[in-house]
């Protein structure tokens, strides 16, 4: 019972909901929680049920699903330390989703009476919970298509709403100034003066549009924490689109900076220092709570990594010593190696034409990008227009619109015209096609190859990348979804210019970096495991030899004692 209570207290202390609660308060709260066991496949509660408890996962895993029409949507997969069921209790509504155990799961639960009592007696818990509920409500309304399938959003927020109100002061002052001017015009001028009223109407419309633009601009910026990374998403309508992010495993420290004014109004900056630079959640509400949540996910990621390594080490030692591995049938035959089937290899022309205007494609482990087709149009519209002009002249002569040149003459002259400008078009097209950016499993490349000219190639290992950012500049970049990806490598910068969907390019680079780091770490851990298992094997061999030697000495001593006793 004492061990169970200590385990409950440890879980509560590691959860950001109980951040800054003293040890005595944690102990009192732990006494109010009860435990329950849920079998694999069993529902904790179903969508539409009455809310009567708040839950924290003590051990195991659950899946949160929601029925939407005829479809069942997976909202999240929650693990040890995660909590659920609080939103329905706070909003006094029925359960909005179904929670099902994915494996045998132990839950802590707080009944409705004690939950409301805790809200009343612990302002800190209430504040933390309000942030959690706001996160889940905003996450459901926000489209984040670039998240991975198993990625869970634990925090999403905009800047403190105070800054939205501050930005609306200008449009409101302009609107009221126009309103006052309109009233003054109405009472102090005679009829028939249309221009002043028209100007006032335009100014009022401009004030309204300015206010709407400010609101949308504020609402487009997000700060996000998932079970994998921290993200600063920033957009300026028609001008800028950027996403800065860092994996949780790269975090070095988390800090909070506030001023006297920010403490009064309840906002501050959360500074997340990582291997790849500084990620700042600026002017967010509940900064202390946000920092605690980031630290919780950071520590959880490290603990998960250590646990996985311990399991791998245990398995390696058992395999080396020939001991049975828990969960594996020792008599199970090894699976046969998968047969490699012959694959069809397309010819050169077929492969060339398969990527005529493609802006992103994968071949094996290499991802290739080209500049956006908007760039191609900018360089080829003139020859394309002149080609169409030549074709139009031929068509007009054939249908008899003019007859001052013979048909053979028109065909020859326009044919030469078309071939000349077709050559110009093809040169620009090949130049566009040959200007490529690539990501392989080991490096990034920037290749610029001029038709019938020289080739320039820049390359850098993925290990040397310090940061990756992207921008969409201008209305065309946002309308046609292209921009530039900036990759900092040591003291230099690589730029993938005018690539389609730069956010996806950024994600591709991060994924390849993560895969590379995972492979590198796996190799290092494998080498370490081999060294450790060598030590254990040597130790095991020495102990066996020593045991054998002692047994032989004991047998010799027993024989000697027997002989002496027999002679005596």
C-alpha positions in Angstrom: 0.0 0.0 0.0 2.9 2.4 0.8 4.6 1.5 -2.4 1.4 2.2 -4.4 0.9 5.5 -2.7 4.5 6.5 -3.5 4.0 5.5 -7.1 0.9 7.6 -7.4 2.7 10.6 -5.9 5.6 10.1 -8.4 3.1 10.1 -11.3 1.4 13.2 -10.1 4.7 15.1 -9.6 5.8 14.2 -13.1 2.5 15.6 -14.6 2.4 19.3 -15.5 -1.1 19.5 -14.1 0.3 19.4 -10.6 3.3 21.6 -11.3 4.2 23.9 -8.4 2.0 22.0 -5.9 4.0 21.4 -2.7 4.8 18.0 -1.4 2.0 18.1 1.3 -0.5 19.1 -1.4 0.6 16.3 -3.7 0.3 13.8 -0.8 -3.2 15.0 0.0 -4.2 14.8 -3.7 -2.7 11.3 -4.0 -4.9 10.1 -1.1 -8.0 11.1 -3.1 -7.1 9.1 -6.2 -8.2 5.5 -6.6 -6.9 2.8 -9.0 -8.7 0.6 -11.4 -7.6 -2.1 -13.9 -8.9 -2.1 -17.5 -8.4 -5.2 -19.7 -7.2 -4.9 -23.3 -10.0 -3.9 -25.6 -12.3 -2.7 -22.8 -13.8 0.8 -22.9 -13.0 3.2 -20.1 -16.0 5.2 -21.2 -17.9 5.7 -24.4 -18.9 8.7 -26.4 -22.1 10.1 -25.0 -21.7 8.7 -21.5 -22.2 11.0 -18.5 -18.9 12.4 -17.1 -18.2 11.2 -13.5 -14.4 10.8 -13.2 -11.0 12.2 -14.2 -8.3 9.7 -15.2 -4.5 9.5 -15.3 -2.7 6.5 -16.9 -0.6 4.8 -14.3 0.6 2.0 -16.6 -0.5 0.9 -20.1 -1.9 2.6 -23.2 -5.3 3.8 -24.4 -6.8 5.0 -27.7 -9.2 8.0 -28.0 -11.7 7.7 -30.8 -14.7 9.8 -31.9 -17.6 8.8 -34.1 -18.3 11.4 -36.9 -21.2 10.2 -38.9 -20.5 6.7 -40.2 -16.7 7.1 -39.5 -14.7 6.5 -36.4 -11.7 8.9 -36.1 -8.7 8.2 -34.0 -7.9 11.3 -32.0 -4.9 10.3 -30.0 -3.0 7.4 -28.4 -2.2 8.2 -24.7 0.5 6.5 -22.6 1.7 6.5 -19.0 1.5 9.9 -17.4 -1.2 11.2 -19.8 -4.6 12.2 -18.5 -8.1 12.4 -20.0 -11.8 13.0 -19.0 -11.3 16.5 -17.6 -13.0 18.5 -20.4 -16.4 16.9 -20.0 -16.3 17.5 -16.2 -15.3 21.2 -16.6 -17.9 21.9 -19.4 -20.6 19.8 -17.7 -21.2 17.9 -21.0 -21.4 14.3 -22.0 -18.2 12.4 -23.1 -17.2 13.7 -26.5 -15.1 10.6 -27.4 -14.6 6.9 -26.5 -11.5 5.8 -24.7 -10.4 2.1 -25.1 -7.5 0.2 -23.5 -5.0 -1.0 -26.1 -3.3 -3.2 -23.6 -3.8 -4.1 -19.9 -4.0 -0.7 -18.3 -3.9 0.7 -14.8 -5.6 4.0 -14.2 -5.8 6.5 -11.5 -9.2 8.1 -11.2 -10.7 11.0 -9.3 -14.5 11.0 -8.8 -16.6 14.0 -9.7 -17.0 15.2 -6.1 -13.2 15.2 -5.3 -12.4 16.6 -8.8 -14.6 19.7 -8.2 -13.2 20.0 -4.6 -9.7 20.0 -6.0 -10.6 22.7 -8.5 -11.9 24.9 -5.7 -9.0 24.4 -3.2 -6.1 24.5 -5.7 -6.0 27.5 -8.0 -2.7 26.2 -9.5 -4.3 23.0 -10.5 -7.3 24.9 -12.0 -5.0 27.1 -14.0 -3.1 24.1 -15.4 -6.3 22.3 -16.2 -7.7 25.4 -18.0 -4.7 25.5 -20.2 -5.1 21.7 -21.0 -8.8 22.1 -21.9 -8.0 25.2 -24.1 -5.4 23.1 -25.9 -7.7 20.3 -26.7 -10.5 22.6 -27.9 -8.1 24.5 -30.2 -6.4 21.3 -31.4 -9.8 20.0 -32.6 -10.4 23.2 -34.6 -6.9 23.5 -36.1 -5.8 21.7 -39.2 -2.2 20.4 -38.9 -1.9 18.0 -41.9 1.9 17.8 -41.5 1.7 15.9 -38.2 2.8 12.2 -38.2 0.0 9.6 -37.8 1.1 8.7 -34.2 2.0 12.2 -33.2 -0.1 13.6 -30.2 -0.6 17.4 -29.6 -0.1 18.1 -25.9 -0.1 21.9 -26.3 -1.3 24.4 -28.9 -1.8 28.0 -28.3 -1.6 31.5 -29.8 -0.1 34.6 -28.3 -1.9 36.0 -25.4 -5.2 37.5 -26.5 -4.2 40.8 -25.0 -2.0 41.4 -28.1 -4.9 40.8 -30.4 -6.8 43.5 -28.6 -3.8 45.9 -28.7 -3.5 45.4 -32.5 -7.2 46.2 -32.9 -6.9 49.7 -31.2 -5.7 51.3 -34.5 -8.6 50.0 -36.7 -11.1 50.9 -33.9 -9.8 54.4 -33.6 -9.9 54.9 -37.4 -13.4 53.5 -37.5 -14.7 55.8 -34.8 -12.9 58.8 -36.3 -14.6 58.1 -39.6 -18.0 57.7 -37.8 -17.5 61.0 -36.1 -16.5 62.6 -39.4 -19.6 61.1 -41.0 -21.9 62.5 -38.3 -20.3 65.9 -38.6 -20.7 65.9 -42.4 -24.4 64.9 -42.0 -25.3 67.8 -39.7 -23.0 70.5 -41.1 -23.2 70.1 -44.9 -26.0 70.5 -47.4 -27.2 67.7 -49.5 -25.7 66.7 -52.8 -22.1 66.3 -51.7 -21.4 62.7 -52.6 -17.6 62.7 -52.5 -17.1 63.2 -48.8 -19.6 60.5 -47.9 -17.9 58.2 -50.4 -14.5 58.9 -48.9 -15.9 58.2 -45.4 -17.4 54.9 -46.6 -14.1 53.8 -48.1 -12.2 54.8 -44.9 -14.7 52.8 -42.8 -14.4 49.8 -45.0 -10.6 50.1 -44.8 -10.8 50.2 -41.0 -13.0 47.1 -40.9 -10.7 45.2 -43.3 -7.7 46.3 -41.3 -9.3 44.9 -38.1 -10.2 41.6 -39.8 -6.7 41.3 -41.2 -5.1 41.9 -37.8 -7.4 39.2 -36.2 -6.6 36.6 -38.9 -2.9 37.5 -38.7 -3.0 36.9 -34.9 -5.0 33.7 -35.2 -2.6 32.2 -37.8 0.4 32.0 -35.4 0.7 28.9 -33.2 3.0 27.4 -30.6 2.8 23.6 -30.4 4.2 20.8 -28.3 3.8 17.2 -29.4 5.2 13.9 -28.2 8.0 14.4 -30.7 8.8 18.1 -31.1 8.3 21.7 -30.3 7.0 24.0 -33.1 6.8 27.7 -33.6 4.4 28.3 -36.6 4.2 31.8 -37.9 2.2 33.3 -40.8 1.7 36.8 -42.2 -1.1 36.8 -44.7 0.2 37.3 -48.2 3.8 37.9 -47.1 5.4 35.2 -44.9 4.9 31.6 -43.9 7.5 30.0 -41.5 7.7 27.0 -39.2 10.6 26.5 -36.8 10.8 23.3 -34.9 13.1 21.0 -33.0 12.8 17.4 -31.8 12.3 16.8 -28.1 15.5 14.8 -28.0 17.5 17.9 -29.0 16.4 20.1 -26.1 19.1 21.3 -23.8 17.2 23.6 -21.4 13.8 25.3 -20.9 13.4 28.7 -19.3 10.8 31.4 -18.8 11.4 35.2 -19.1 8.8 37.7 -17.9 8.5 41.4 -17.0 6.5 43.1 -14.3 3.8 44.0 -16.9 3.7 40.5 -18.3 3.3 39.0 -14.8 0.3 41.3 -14.2 -1.4 40.3 -17.4 -0.4 36.6 -17.2 1.9 36.1 -20.2 5.6 35.6 -20.9 8.2 34.0 -23.1 9.2 30.3 -23.0 12.8 29.9 -24.2 13.6 26.4 -25.4 17.3 26.0 -26.1 18.1 23.0 -28.5 21.1 21.7 -30.4 19.7 23.3 -33.5 19.1 26.8 -32.0 16.6 28.6 -29.8 12.8 28.1 -30.2 10.8 30.8 -28.5 7.2 30.7 -27.5 6.8 34.5 -27.1 4.0 36.2 -25.2 2.1 33.1 -24.4 -0.3 32.7 -21.5 0.5 30.5 -18.6 4.3 30.5 -19.4 5.3 28.6 -16.2 2.8 25.9 -17.0 3.9 25.7 -20.7 7.6 25.4 -19.6 6.6 22.6 -17.2 4.7 20.8 -20.0 7.7 21.0 -22.4 10.0 19.7 -19.6 7.5 16.8 -18.9 7.6 15.8 -22.6 11.4 16.2 -22.8 12.0 14.0 -19.7 9.5 11.5 -21.0 11.3 11.3 -24.3 14.6 10.7 -22.5 13.0 8.1 -20.2 11.5 6.2 -23.1 14.9 6.2 -24.8 16.6 4.8 -21.7 13.9 2.2 -21.2 14.2 1.0 -24.8 18.0 0.8 -24.5 17.7 -1.2 -21.2 15.4 -3.7 -22.9 17.8 -4.0 -25.9 20.7 -4.6 -23.5 18.8 -7.2 -21.6 18.0 -9.0 -24.8 21.6 -8.8 -26.1 23.1 -10.2 -22.9 20.6 -13.1 -22.9 21.3 -13.9 -26.5 25.0 -13.8 -25.9 24.8 -16.1 -22.9 22.3 -18.4 -24.5 19.6 -17.6 -22.0 15.9 -17.6 -22.8 14.3 -14.3 -23.8 11.0 -13.4 -22.1 8.1 -13.3 -24.5 9.9 -15.4 -27.2 9.3 -19.0 -27.9 12.7 -20.7 -27.6 11.6 -23.4 -29.9 10.3 -21.1 -32.6 12.1 -21.6 -35.9 13.8 -18.7 -37.5 11.8 -17.1 -40.2 13.1 -17.6 -43.7 14.6 -14.6 -45.4 12.3 -12.7 -47.6 12.7 -13.4 -51.3 13.9 -10.5 -53.4 11.8 -10.2 -56.5 13.1 -8.8 -59.7 11.9 -5.2 -60.3 11.2 -3.7 -63.6 13.8 -1.0 -64.7 12.3 1.7 -67.0 14.4 2.8 -69.9 16.1 6.2 -70.1 13.4 7.9 -72.2 10.6 6.5 -70.1 12.2 7.6 -66.9 13.0 11.0 -68.4 9.4 11.6 -69.6 7.9 10.3 -66.3 9.3 13.5 -64.6 8.7 16.1 -67.3 7.1 18.7 -65.0 7.4 16.9 -61.6 8.6 19.2 -58.8 9.2 16.4 -56.3 9.9 12.7 -56.7 11.6 9.9 -54.9 14.0 7.3 -56.4 15.2 4.8 -53.9 16.5 6.7 -50.9 16.9 10.0 -52.8 14.3 12.7 -52.8 14.6 15.2 -55.7 13.1 18.7 -55.9 12.9 21.2 -58.6 11.9 24.9 -58.6 8.2 25.5 -58.8 6.6 25.6 -62.2 5.9 29.3 -61.6 9.6 29.8 -62.1 9.5 27.7 -65.3 6.7 29.9 -66.7 8.7 33.0 -65.9 11.6 31.8 -68.0 9.6 30.2 -70.9 6.5 32.4 -71.4 8.2 34.5 -74.1 9.4 31.6 -76.4 6.1 29.8 -75.7 4.1 32.9 -76.8 6.3 33.2 -80.0 5.8 29.5 -80.8 2.0 30.0 -80.5 2.2 33.0 -82.7 4.0 31.0 -85.4 1.3 28.3 -85.2 -1.5 30.9 -85.3 0.0 32.4 -88.5 0.0 28.9 -90.2 -3.6 28.3 -89.2 -4.7 31.7 -90.4 -3.0 31.1 -93.8 -4.5 27.7 -94.1 -8.0 28.9 -93.5 -7.5 31.8 -96.0 -7.5 34.8 -93.7 -4.6 36.3 -95.7 -3.1 35.2 -99.0 -0.1 37.5 -99.7 2.3 34.6 -99.0 2.0 31.2 -100.5 1.2 28.3 -98.2 4.7 26.6 -98.7 6.4 29.9 -98.0 4.4 30.4 -94.7 5.0 26.8 -93.7 8.8 27.1 -94.3 9.2 30.5 -92.6 6.9 29.8 -89.7 8.5 26.3 -89.4 11.9 27.9 -89.0 10.4 30.4 -86.6 8.8 27.7 -84.5 12.0 25.6 -84.4 14.1 28.5 -83.3 11.9 29.5 -80.4 11.2 25.8 -79.6 15.0 25.5 -79.1 14.9 28.6 -76.8 12.0 27.0 -74.9 13.7 23.7 -74.6 16.9 25.3 -73.4 15.1 27.1 -70.6 13.1 24.0 -69.8 16.2 21.8 -69.5 17.9 24.5 -67.5 14.9 24.5 -65.1 14.9 20.7 -65.1 18.6 20.4 -64.4 18.5 22.8 -61.4 17.7 20.3 -58.7 18.0 19.9 -54.9 18.3 16.5 -53.4 18.1 14.8 -50.0 19.7 11.4 -49.6 20.1 9.2 -46.6 23.5 10.8 -45.8 23.6 14.3 -47.3 21.9 17.2 -49.0 22.9 18.4 -52.5 22.4 21.5 -54.6 23.0 20.8 -58.3 23.0 23.4 -61.0 23.8 22.0 -64.5 23.6 24.3 -67.5 22.5 22.8 -70.8 25.7 22.1 -72.8 27.6 23.8 -70.1 29.3 23.3 -66.7 27.8 21.6 -63.7 28.1 23.0 -60.1 27.4 20.7 -57.2 27.3 21.6 -53.5 26.9 18.9 -50.8 26.8 18.7 -47.1 26.4 15.7 -44.7 23.1 15.6 -42.7 25.2 15.4 -39.5 26.4 19.0 -40.1 23.0 20.6 -40.4 22.4 23.1 -37.6 19.0 24.4 -38.5 16.3 24.4 -41.2 13.8 27.1 -41.8 11.5 28.0 -44.7 9.8 31.1 -46.0 7.0 31.8 -48.5 7.4 35.4 -49.6 4.8 37.4 -51.5 1.3 36.7 -52.6 2.4 34.4 -55.4 4.4 32.2 -53.0 1.3 31.7 -50.8 -1.1 31.3 -53.7 1.0 28.7 -55.5 2.6 27.3 -52.3 6.3 27.7 -53.0 9.2 29.3 -51.2 12.8 29.0 -50.1 14.2 26.5 -47.5 17.3 27.8 -45.7 19.6 25.2 -44.3 22.4 26.3 -42.0 25.5 24.0 -42.3 28.4 25.1 -40.2 29.2 28.7 -41.2 27.5 28.5 -44.5 23.9 28.3 -45.8 22.3 26.1 -48.4 19.2 27.4 -50.1 16.6 25.3 -51.8 15.1 28.1 -53.9 11.5 28.4 -55.0 10.6 24.8 -54.2 7.0 23.6 -54.1 5.5 23.2 -50.6 8.6 24.3 -48.6 7.1 23.0 -45.4 7.1 19.5 -46.8 10.8 19.9 -47.9 11.6 21.0 -44.3 9.9 18.0 -43.0 11.7 15.7 -45.4 15.0 17.1 -44.2 14.1 16.7 -40.5 12.9 13.2 -41.2 16.1 12.3 -42.9 18.1 13.9 -40.1 16.1 11.9 -37.5 16.6 8.7 -39.5 20.4 9.4 -39.8 20.7 10.2 -36.1 18.7 7.1 -35.3 20.9 4.9 -37.4 24.0 6.5 -35.9 22.8 6.1 -32.4 21.7 2.6 -33.1 25.2 1.8 -34.4 26.8 3.4 -31.3 24.4 1.5 -29.0 25.0 -1.7 -30.8 28.8 -1.3 -30.4 28.3 -0.5 -26.7 26.1 -3.5 -26.3 28.6 -5.7 -27.9 31.3 -4.4 -25.6 29.2 -5.0 -22.5 28.0 -8.4 -23.6 31.7 -9.3 -24.3 32.5 -8.3 -20.7 29.5 -10.3 -19.4 30.5 -13.3 -21.5 34.1 -13.1 -20.3 32.9 -12.8 -16.7 30.5 -15.7 -17.2 33.4 -17.8 -18.6 35.7 -16.9 -15.8 33.0 -17.7 -13.1 32.3 -21.0 -14.9 36.0 -21.9 -15.0 36.4 -20.9 -11.3 33.4 -22.9 -10.4 34.8 -25.9 -12.3 38.2 -25.5 -10.6 36.6 -25.3 -7.1 34.5 -28.3 -7.9 37.6 -30.3 -9.0 39.5 -29.2 -5.9 36.6 -30.2 -3.7 36.4 -33.6 -5.4 40.1 -34.1 -4.9 39.8 -33.1 -1.2 36.9 -35.4 -0.8 38.9 -38.3 -2.4 41.8 -37.5 -0.1 39.6 -37.4 3.0 38.0 -40.7 1.9 41.5 -42.3 1.5 42.7 -41.1 4.8 39.5 -42.2 6.5 39.8 -45.6 4.9 43.4 -46.1 5.9 42.6 -45.0 9.4 
